[in-house]
Amino acid sequence: MEDRTKLALTAMRKILRATEANSKKLMQETGLTPSQLIFLQILDSEQETTAGHVASRMGITQATTTALLQKLENAGMIQRRRGEKDRRQVWLSLTEMGRKVLAIAPDGVHAQFHQQFSALKDWEQIMLVTALERVADMLDSGHLDAAAVIDHVAELAADVPSRDE
């Protein structure tokens, strides 16, 4: 039984190390965190959308979305536009700089995982999700807010240099 515990802990450590390596590579090549990259990718696929829609797609809070939005806007990667009919509505879109950063961004663990997970049979996907949820419960993570973004350092989620720095 002890050996299985070690195997499980080793597997979790491998997952953490892979996400850490991915985050470092992404930061070195683009200056972005995985959360910021996914934010940009959503804007790229949507062309123009609201912060609420991005928050919903990423599974994050409005406050986290606002922090990501401000950092990416300060870095010149996204822009805001007030709605023409309803001035309270704010539309987000990529800038040319945001598109350039996306073009050089490496495919990360999210893309790799999505591709391989999607290829699994339904019963395998359900089994994996159930097992991972069980592990999360075993680690008493029920009180933690988490999005479907693998970002090894949560406090870096909104960290990108601004144009003024």
C-alpha positions as MATLAB code, in Angstrom:
seq = 'MEDRTKLALTAMRKILRATEANSKKLMQETGLTPSQLIFLQILDSEQETTAGHVASRMGITQATTTALLQKLENAGMIQRRRGEKDRRQVWLSLTEMGRKVLAIAPDGVHAQFHQQFSALKDWEQIMLVTALERVADMLDSGHLDAAAVIDHVAELAADVPSRDE';
ca = [
       0.000    0.000    0.000;
       2.908    2.343    0.821;
       4.288    1.824   -2.701;
       0.991    2.932   -4.246;
       1.041    6.092   -2.159;
       4.541    6.847   -3.418;
       3.478    6.139   -6.995;
       0.486    8.482   -6.640;
       2.583   11.245   -5.090;
       5.245   10.823   -7.767;
       2.610   11.110  -10.498;
       1.242   14.314   -8.917;
       4.769   15.734   -8.664;
       5.353   14.969  -12.357;
       2.182   16.890  -13.202;
       3.331   19.846  -11.109;
       6.808   19.824  -12.646;
       5.376   19.695  -16.179;
       3.142   22.690  -15.462;
       6.015   24.601  -13.847;
       8.278   23.951  -16.844;
       5.492   24.986  -19.221;
       4.841   28.195  -17.292;
       8.544   29.116  -17.243;
       8.952   28.457  -20.974;
       5.851   30.498  -21.777;
       7.038   33.368  -19.553;
      10.506   33.354  -21.142;
       9.197   33.316  -24.710;
       6.215   35.659  -24.400;
       6.206   37.286  -20.953;
       2.784   35.715  -20.331;
       1.426   33.335  -17.736;
      -0.783   30.427  -18.879;
      -3.858   32.322  -17.632;
      -2.949   35.358  -19.717;
      -2.288   33.203  -22.774;
      -5.684   31.534  -22.492;
      -7.308   34.960  -22.050;
      -5.684   36.082  -25.324;
      -6.629   32.840  -27.081;
     -10.277   33.309  -26.109;
     -10.229   36.856  -27.473;
      -8.583   35.584  -30.643;
     -11.294   32.967  -31.183;
     -14.151   35.336  -30.311;
     -12.773   38.391  -32.155;
     -14.575   40.728  -29.762;
     -16.312   39.835  -26.530;
     -17.035   41.012  -22.995;
     -15.011   40.409  -19.837;
     -17.947   38.472  -18.404;
     -17.891   36.073  -21.335;
     -14.124   35.514  -20.939;
     -14.612   34.906  -17.194;
     -17.303   32.355  -17.944;
     -15.203   30.552  -20.573;
     -12.166   30.428  -18.276;
     -14.148   29.532  -15.158;
     -12.695   32.426  -13.156;
     -14.175   35.204  -11.073;
     -14.927   38.661  -12.415;
     -12.227   40.084  -10.111;
      -9.576   37.766  -11.553;
     -10.742   38.630  -15.055;
     -10.444   42.332  -14.294;
      -6.881   41.889  -13.010;
      -5.876   39.893  -16.111;
      -7.597   42.417  -18.358;
      -5.807   45.385  -16.782;
      -2.364   43.782  -17.051;
      -2.908   42.735  -20.673;
      -4.293   46.152  -21.572;
      -1.331   47.903  -19.899;
       0.990   45.651  -21.905;
      -0.771   46.753  -25.110;
      -2.115   43.303  -25.961;
      -5.825   43.991  -25.683;
      -8.056   46.988  -26.063;
     -11.436   48.014  -24.698;
     -14.245   49.626  -26.648;
     -17.466   51.011  -25.228;
     -20.671   49.696  -26.743;
     -22.301   51.998  -29.260;
     -25.882   51.330  -28.146;
     -25.140   50.710  -24.482;
     -22.184   52.762  -23.233;
     -22.053   50.634  -20.058;
     -21.047   47.581  -22.078;
     -17.326   47.150  -22.737;
     -16.043   45.068  -25.642;
     -12.568   43.508  -25.590;
     -10.399   42.633  -28.559;
      -6.787   41.821  -29.365;
      -4.374   44.458  -30.536;
      -1.750   43.812  -33.197;
       0.770   43.257  -30.385;
      -1.537   40.664  -28.803;
      -1.784   38.824  -32.126;
       2.015   38.833  -32.503;
       2.486   37.392  -29.020;
      -0.067   34.667  -29.754;
       1.756   33.799  -32.963;
       5.001   33.078  -31.094;
       3.466   31.441  -28.022;
       4.410   27.773  -27.685;
       1.712   25.141  -27.438;
       1.513   24.422  -23.750;
       0.362   21.638  -21.528;
      -3.247   22.798  -21.949;
      -3.221   22.143  -25.677;
      -1.385   18.853  -25.269;
      -3.739   17.698  -22.523;
      -6.836   18.771  -24.453;
      -5.725   16.906  -27.556;
      -4.944   13.680  -25.732;
      -7.904   13.874  -23.317;
     -10.335   14.490  -26.190;
      -9.060   11.344  -27.909;
     -10.031    9.187  -24.910;
     -13.299    7.265  -24.846;
     -16.110    8.813  -22.803;
     -15.770    6.255  -19.986;
     -12.027    6.985  -19.742;
     -12.655   10.736  -19.540;
     -15.261   10.240  -16.814;
     -12.943    7.913  -14.900;
     -10.058   10.401  -15.034;
     -12.200   13.363  -14.008;
     -13.661   11.367  -11.123;
     -10.209   10.241   -9.969;
      -8.791   13.774  -10.161;
     -11.766   15.210   -8.264;
     -11.237   12.546   -5.609;
      -7.548   13.492   -5.306;
      -8.514   17.158   -4.987;
     -10.964   16.243   -2.199;
      -8.265   14.181   -0.458;
      -6.064   17.270   -0.438;
      -8.901   19.256    1.189;
      -9.090   21.651   -1.738;
     -12.866   22.122   -1.571;
     -12.487   25.648   -0.228;
     -10.108   26.735   -3.007;
     -11.328   28.565   -6.097;
      -9.856   27.025   -9.227;
     -10.228   27.494  -12.938;
      -9.507   25.111  -15.780;
      -6.134   26.784  -16.209;
      -2.923   25.090  -15.160;
      -0.867   27.958  -13.795;
       1.747   26.887  -11.270;
       1.967   30.214   -9.447;
      -1.452   31.681   -8.730;
      -0.146   35.097   -7.727;
       1.482   35.437  -11.160;
      -1.858   34.989  -12.900;
      -2.154   38.699  -13.597;
       1.562   39.498  -13.835;
       2.760   40.853  -17.158;
       4.950   43.906  -17.626;
       3.179   47.040  -18.771;
       4.383   49.271  -21.608;
       5.307   51.903  -19.019;
       7.713   49.622  -17.094;
];
